[in-house]
Amino acid sequence: MSARKLDRKVNSHLSPNELLIFERSSPGKKAYQLPELDVPAVDAAEALGAASVRAEIPGFPEVSEVEAIRHFTRLSTWNYAIDYGMYPLGSCTMKYNPRINEAVARLEGLAWAHPYQPETLAQGCMEVMERLEAALAEITGMDAVTLQPSAGAQGELTGILLVRALLESRGNPRKKILIPDSAHGTNPATAAIAGYAIENIRSSETGVLDVGALERIVDQDVAALMVTNPNTLGVFEENIVHAAEILHAKGAMLYMDGANMNALVGVARPGDFGVDVLQLNLHKTFSTPHGGGGPGAGPVAVKSHLEPFLPAPRLQRSGGQLHFDYDRKQAIGRVRAFYGNFGVLVRALAYILAHGGPGLRNATLDAVMNAVYIRKKLEPYFDLPYPSPNMHEVVFSDDRQAKLGVRTGDLAKRLIDYGFHPYTVSFPLIVHGALMIEPTETESKDEIDLFVEAMISIAREVETDPQLVKTAPHLTRIGRVDEVAAARKPVLKWTPDS
Ligand SMILES: *Cc1c(COP(=O)(O)O)cnc(C)c1O
């Protein structure tokens, strides 16, 4: 037994003890069996050239089949997943991914389609895209949709490039994008990459856009306002129609970050409240497992004045056949190879069709109800800096716990011991020490009650034993990692003496 092995703590059921596969290795073990050769043996070095053949791969793990299977199966259980329990990561909409999506995405004709397949042999895949574009246009109240962008952030960039192209075609791309202080970090990044200066707008006391301030700063230099609605406090921008009017009167546009559409689908349409362009995060609002950073899709929906600038190719139907139109003189150019992240598009359409109109609306209402329920239950224990009615998520601050030296990150770490994935920590930035909680509609009352109990229990622990919370988690294999060192000096390769 190596020293490493003895060092390792044996932990709870949450995290069985596990050696590295390299440490499990024992020389000569194999995970395969081959039949007797029925052809003459050939010397590899002779056939391929000595330079192509390695005598030894240093540290290569040698294990049996069952050891390899158990190792990787156990590892797969160490990643918290929505399929284990609630994943209340605010702003991320970590909803359960219905298995019907997976069944449909695995259909042979969809899963094995090739992007270079002739159009005549890809009509089914193209119809999936056509129907998804139409569904998203209807859900958002917009006129046209591109499915090309692969993530929310890429959709934002596409949307702002569309705004820029339209303003340029009118003679002046303008200089600035306005961004509220509650915005997601990708919004200013998008504006900067698209070549715009960023001007911040402060939120009002109630956590929404201050239209008075907006009115004062919108001038001929402003290209657009980028706003998330409901915003990152989970509060609906009640002045959105007025904001759109102010912008449009000065020839500027209203960009909506649609990552929070889970609070609106089937209830309110951005196209009806003055939005010119928005991106959707299919991997949030329309399911698709996206923990760990992918895969995603960030379609962009526009009003007709922005349609000519959408990236090529565009789907067109003529004489009953679908084809791609590449001849688009004003288009901003491609933002991605081929047609988008097709597997995610298939899942989104499956999700939409499986729910149907009333089902989508119910999902929205349940998402809001669940978040409001959590707010009501936790309000007595945690500080609520913006008491405006919340929609699908709720943002508390660690104000009360911080007085005892316990911060939002500590509370989140302790939540891991209770078997939940943490909520979003320290975002949005306008709330000092934020706890951002988004349950989504897919959690039952039982699961939400367990979560609420865990949060209340942690709030009590802070009063009685703050040290316990400050040193959490206690039940995981690894407690607190050095995040700075991990970012600055990543160890990406195993070596025998590492
Ligand atoms: C998730 C999110 C984004 C970014 O989406 P990605 O798909 O991760 O690029 C942008 N804005 C808001 C408000 C979000 O919640």
The ligand as an ORCA input file, in Angstrom:
! r2SCAN-3c Opt
* xyz 0 1
  C     -25.978     31.624    -18.926
  C     -26.107     33.044    -19.232
  C     -25.387     33.616    -20.300
  C     -24.343     32.877    -21.102
  O     -24.798     31.722    -21.731
  P     -23.752     30.603    -22.211
  O     -24.578     29.623    -22.951
  O     -23.133     30.061    -20.963
  O     -22.734     31.275    -23.074
  C     -25.617     34.940    -20.588
  N     -26.468     35.693    -19.853
  C     -27.157     35.180    -18.808
  C     -28.105     36.064    -18.040
  C     -26.997     33.845    -18.461
  O     -27.661     33.341    -17.417
*
